[in-house]
Amino acid sequence: MGTRLRVVQWATGNIGSRALAAVIEHPGLELAGLWVSNPAKLGCDAGTLCGLPETGIRAVGTLEEVLAIPADCVLYMRQGTDIAELCQLLASGRNVVTTRGDFHHPPRMDPAERQAIEEACAAGGSSIYSTGSSPGFVTEALAIPLLSLSRRLDCLTIDEYGDVSTRNSPELLFEVMGFGQPMAAFDQSRADHVKADFSASLAQLAAGIGLEIDEWRAFGEYSPARADIEIAAGPVQAGTMAAQRVTVDGLHRGTPRLRFRANWFVTTAITDAWQLRESGWRIRVEGDTPLDVGITFPVAPENYAAFTPGLTAHRAVNAVAAVCAAPPGIRTTVDLPQVLARLEA
């Protein structure tokens, strides 16, 4: 780590802005460039866009401008994944760390897209890695050492809890997510969307530990409020939807062996016995070395929106050094060395 690695930040949404600030402040990284999609941000100083002093690095808006910047790595955090764009970055010799979930388990990728990415990595001597907090940290980086204590695994269950009662976003909660609406059948397409990302991450874990999975299944459920409540976004009446969860199961011979369950709720006072907890994760290992691990976030509600982007952004920033040192190709948490955070002395 004697030489600072040059990094281009690609996009400045909630996650990208936090990653940008982390790169600027990181002792082992140097901000080399910044790509933005919003025309209003073009030419703006990178520091200004993330609440830090000016850096002298101005935002650009084209791939060609990024390719003209000497860099070791691109932190790719745009909306959507552009395979052709990534292939040009990788073929130019720039490694990529992304919070897009497309590369958690290469065998599950579209064969043509995987081949194109692998060929670009070979041409540029570069590598690409998908990571984040969930999927990523909780489904891979945390699960791997927990399972290192076991010799027989009956089932790994990861529960993710999201209490959104303090979020003052009526359109998101009531119209998009459906809280406070009459009970109805769960939209299976939403469950399938969650399955796409999380089954890929868990499939990487299964392959790494030699666990055979025959089928991936996902389903969603709603639960109503037991009483009228008032949340930051407005009222939720008794009998209307107050909690929802999506379960992704990896099965072997019909029995769940790996399970991820996303629980979103505005109150724990619901009709069904879902054992909801405060926001965070619960990881249970059932087997010859049973474990029950809980993680919560001791953050005041008013600071929550400012805190959560770091959960995803910081792991990606911390992974840059390991990815730059890795052999060319699509890299995974299973084959990379442990990601270490290099902090200020």
C-alpha positions in Angstrom: 0.0 0.0 0.0 3.0 2.3 -0.5 1.3 3.8 -3.7 -2.1 5.2 -3.6 -4.5 3.6 -6.0 -6.3 6.0 -8.5 -10.0 5.6 -8.4 -12.8 7.0 -10.6 -16.2 7.3 -8.9 -19.0 6.4 -11.3 -22.3 8.0 -10.3 -23.3 10.2 -7.3 -26.7 8.9 -6.0 -27.1 8.1 -2.3 -24.5 5.3 -2.4 -22.2 6.9 -4.9 -22.0 10.2 -3.0 -21.0 8.4 0.2 -18.4 6.3 -1.8 -17.1 9.5 -3.3 -16.5 11.1 0.1 -14.9 7.9 1.4 -12.4 7.8 -1.6 -11.5 11.4 -1.1 -10.8 10.8 2.6 -9.1 7.3 2.2 -5.4 7.2 3.0 -4.7 4.6 0.4 -6.8 5.9 -2.5 -6.6 9.0 -4.7 -9.7 10.3 -6.5 -8.8 10.4 -10.2 -12.1 11.2 -11.8 -15.9 11.4 -11.4 -18.7 10.4 -13.8 -22.2 11.8 -13.4 -25.5 11.2 -15.2 -27.2 14.5 -14.2 -26.3 17.3 -16.6 -26.6 19.8 -13.8 -23.6 18.2 -12.1 -21.3 18.3 -15.1 -18.2 20.4 -14.3 -18.9 20.5 -10.6 -16.1 19.8 -8.2 -16.2 16.3 -6.7 -15.8 17.7 -3.2 -18.8 20.0 -3.6 -21.0 17.1 -4.7 -20.4 15.1 -1.5 -20.1 17.9 1.1 -16.3 18.1 1.3 -13.8 20.8 0.3 -13.0 21.2 -3.3 -10.6 18.6 -4.8 -9.9 20.1 -8.2 -11.6 17.0 -9.8 -14.4 18.0 -12.1 -17.4 15.8 -13.0 -17.6 14.4 -16.6 -20.5 12.7 -18.3 -19.1 10.4 -21.0 -17.3 7.1 -21.1 -14.7 8.5 -23.4 -13.8 11.2 -20.9 -13.4 8.5 -18.2 -11.2 6.3 -20.4 -8.9 9.3 -20.9 -8.2 9.4 -17.1 -5.4 7.2 -15.9 -6.9 5.0 -13.1 -6.5 1.7 -11.4 -10.2 1.1 -10.5 -13.7 2.4 -11.2 -16.3 2.3 -8.4 -19.4 1.6 -10.6 -22.6 2.6 -8.9 -24.9 3.7 -11.6 -28.6 2.8 -12.0 -28.7 -0.2 -14.3 -25.9 -2.3 -15.6 -24.4 -1.5 -19.0 -22.4 -4.6 -20.1 -20.9 -2.9 -23.1 -19.8 0.0 -21.0 -18.2 -2.2 -18.4 -16.4 -4.2 -21.1 -14.7 -1.1 -22.4 -13.7 -0.1 -18.8 -12.3 -3.6 -18.1 -10.6 -4.0 -21.5 -8.8 -0.6 -20.9 -7.1 -2.1 -17.8 -9.4 -0.5 -15.2 -10.6 -2.8 -12.4 -14.2 -2.4 -11.4 -15.9 -2.7 -8.0 -19.6 -2.4 -8.3 -22.7 -2.4 -6.0 -24.7 -3.8 -8.9 -25.6 -7.4 -8.2 -24.9 -8.9 -11.5 -21.6 -10.6 -10.8 -22.1 -12.4 -7.4 -22.1 -15.9 -9.0 -20.7 -16.1 -12.6 -22.3 -19.4 -13.5 -25.7 -17.8 -13.0 -25.0 -15.0 -15.5 -26.3 -14.8 -19.0 -23.6 -16.9 -20.9 -23.0 -14.3 -23.6 -22.7 -11.5 -21.1 -20.3 -13.5 -18.9 -18.2 -14.4 -21.9 -18.0 -10.7 -22.9 -16.9 -9.6 -19.4 -14.4 -12.4 -19.1 -12.9 -11.6 -22.5 -12.7 -7.9 -21.5 -10.9 -8.8 -18.3 -8.4 -10.9 -20.1 -7.7 -8.2 -22.6 -7.2 -5.6 -19.9 -5.7 -7.8 -17.2 -8.4 -6.5 -15.0 -11.1 -7.8 -12.6 -14.6 -7.0 -11.5 -16.3 -7.6 -8.2 -19.9 -7.2 -7.0 -20.4 -6.3 -3.3 -22.5 -4.3 -0.8 -24.1 -4.8 2.5 -27.0 -7.0 1.4 -26.5 -8.9 -0.8 -22.8 -9.0 -0.2 -21.6 -8.5 3.4 -24.4 -10.3 5.2 -24.9 -13.1 2.7 -21.2 -13.8 1.9 -18.5 -12.0 3.9 -20.2 -12.5 7.3 -21.7 -15.9 6.5 -18.4 -17.5 5.4 -16.6 -17.1 8.8 -19.7 -18.1 10.7 -19.9 -21.3 8.7 -16.2 -22.0 9.2 -17.2 -23.2 12.7 -19.4 -25.9 11.3 -18.9 -29.4 9.8 -22.6 -30.0 9.2 -25.1 -27.4 8.1 -28.8 -28.1 8.3 -29.9 -24.6 7.4 -28.5 -21.0 7.3 -31.3 -18.4 7.8 -30.6 -14.7 7.3 -33.3 -12.3 8.4 -33.1 -8.7 7.4 -35.3 -6.2 9.2 -36.3 -2.8 8.0 -38.5 -0.6 10.3 -39.7 2.2 8.0 -42.1 3.8 10.5 -39.9 6.9 10.9 -39.5 7.5 7.2 -41.5 10.5 6.1 -42.1 9.3 2.6 -45.8 8.9 2.0 -45.5 8.2 -1.7 -42.9 5.5 -1.2 -44.6 3.8 1.7 -48.2 4.0 0.9 -48.2 4.0 -3.0 -45.1 2.1 -4.0 -44.8 -0.3 -1.0 -48.5 -0.5 -0.2 -48.4 0.0 3.5 -51.8 1.1 4.8 -53.6 -0.5 1.8 -56.2 -3.2 2.0 -54.8 -6.7 2.3 -54.3 -8.4 -1.1 -52.3 -11.1 -2.8 -48.6 -10.6 -3.0 -47.2 -9.6 -6.4 -45.0 -12.6 -7.3 -42.9 -10.4 -9.6 -41.6 -8.5 -6.6 -40.6 -11.8 -4.9 -38.8 -12.9 -8.1 -36.9 -9.6 -8.2 -35.6 -10.1 -4.7 -34.7 -13.7 -5.6 -32.6 -12.7 -8.6 -30.0 -10.8 -6.5 -30.1 -12.9 -3.3 -30.1 -16.4 -4.9 -27.0 -15.5 -6.9 -25.2 -14.4 -3.8 -26.3 -17.4 -1.8 -25.5 -19.7 -4.7 -21.9 -18.4 -4.6 -21.8 -19.3 -0.9 -23.3 -22.8 -1.6 -20.7 -23.5 -4.3 -17.9 -22.3 -2.0 -18.8 -24.6 0.9 -19.9 -27.6 -1.3 -23.6 -27.4 -0.5 -25.8 -28.8 -3.2 -28.9 -26.7 -4.0 -31.5 -28.2 -6.4 -34.0 -25.3 -6.6 -34.4 -21.6 -5.7 -37.8 -20.5 -4.6 -39.2 -17.1 -3.6 -42.5 -16.1 -2.1 -44.0 -13.0 -0.4 -46.4 -12.4 2.4 -48.3 -9.5 4.0 -49.5 -9.0 7.6 -52.1 -6.5 8.8 -51.9 -4.1 11.7 -53.7 -5.1 14.9 -54.6 -1.5 15.8 -54.7 2.0 14.3 -51.2 3.6 14.3 -49.6 6.9 13.3 -46.2 6.7 11.6 -44.1 9.6 10.2 -45.7 9.3 6.8 -49.3 9.2 8.0 -52.0 7.0 9.5 -52.2 3.2 9.1 -55.5 1.7 10.0 -56.1 -1.6 11.8 -56.6 -4.5 9.3 -54.5 -2.8 6.5 -51.1 -3.9 5.5 -48.4 -3.1 8.1 -45.7 -5.6 7.4 -44.4 -7.5 4.4 -41.7 -10.0 3.8 -40.0 -11.9 1.0 -38.4 -15.3 1.5 -35.8 -16.7 -0.8 -35.1 -20.4 -0.2 -32.3 -22.6 -1.6 -33.6 -26.1 -1.4 -32.0 -29.6 -1.5 -34.4 -32.4 -2.0 -37.3 -30.1 -1.0 -35.7 -29.0 2.2 -34.5 -25.4 2.7 -30.7 -25.3 3.3 -30.1 -21.6 2.7 -32.7 -18.9 3.4 -32.8 -15.1 3.1 -35.8 -13.3 4.4 -36.4 -9.5 3.9 -38.8 -8.1 6.5 -40.2 -4.5 6.0 -42.7 -3.1 8.5 -44.2 0.0 10.1 -45.1 -1.6 13.4 -44.3 -4.9 15.2 -48.0 -5.1 16.4 -49.2 -7.3 13.5 -51.5 -10.3 13.3 -48.9 -12.8 12.2 -46.2 -14.2 14.6 -43.2 -13.0 12.5 -40.9 -12.2 15.5 -40.0 -8.8 14.0 -37.0 -6.9 15.5 -35.5 -3.5 15.2 -33.7 -2.7 11.9 -30.7 -4.9 11.3 -30.0 -8.6 10.7 -30.3 -11.9 12.5 -28.2 -14.8 11.2 -29.0 -18.4 12.5 -26.9 -21.4 11.8 -28.6 -24.8 12.4 -26.3 -27.8 12.4 -23.6 -29.3 14.5 -22.4 -25.9 15.7 -25.6 -23.8 16.1 -25.3 -20.0 16.2 -27.7 -17.1 16.6 -26.1 -13.7 15.7 -27.9 -10.4 15.9 -26.8 -7.1 14.4 -28.6 -3.8 15.1 -27.9 -0.2 14.3 -27.6 2.1 17.3 -28.4 5.3 15.3 -31.0 7.9 16.2 -34.0 7.9 13.8 -33.2 11.4 12.6 -29.7 10.2 11.6 -30.8 7.0 9.9 -31.0 8.3 6.3 -27.5 9.7 6.6 -26.1 6.5 8.1 -27.5 3.7 5.8 -25.6 4.6 2.5 -22.3 3.8 4.2 -23.3 0.2 4.9 -23.1 -0.4 1.1 -20.7 2.2 -0.1 -17.9 1.6 2.5 -17.5 -2.1 1.8 -17.1 -1.4 -1.9 -14.5 1.3 -1.2 -12.6 -1.0 1.1 -12.6 -3.7 -1.5 -10.7 -1.7 -4.1 -7.2 -2.7 -3.0 -8.0 -6.5 -3.0 -9.7 -6.3 -6.4 -6.8 -4.4 -7.9 -4.4 -7.1 -6.7 -6.6 -10.0 -7.8 -6.1 -12.1 -10.9 -8.0 -11.0 -14.0 -11.7 -12.1 -14.3 -15.0 -12.0 -12.4 -14.0 -12.2 -8.7 -16.2 -13.3 -5.8 -16.0 -13.0 -2.0 -15.2 -16.7 -2.0 -12.0 -16.4 -4.0 -10.9 -12.9 -2.9 -8.8 -12.4 0.2 -10.6 -10.9 3.2 -11.5 -7.3 2.6 -9.8 -5.1 5.1 -10.6 -1.5 5.9 -7.6 0.7 5.9 -8.4 3.5 8.4 -6.6 6.7 9.3 -3.9 6.2 11.9 
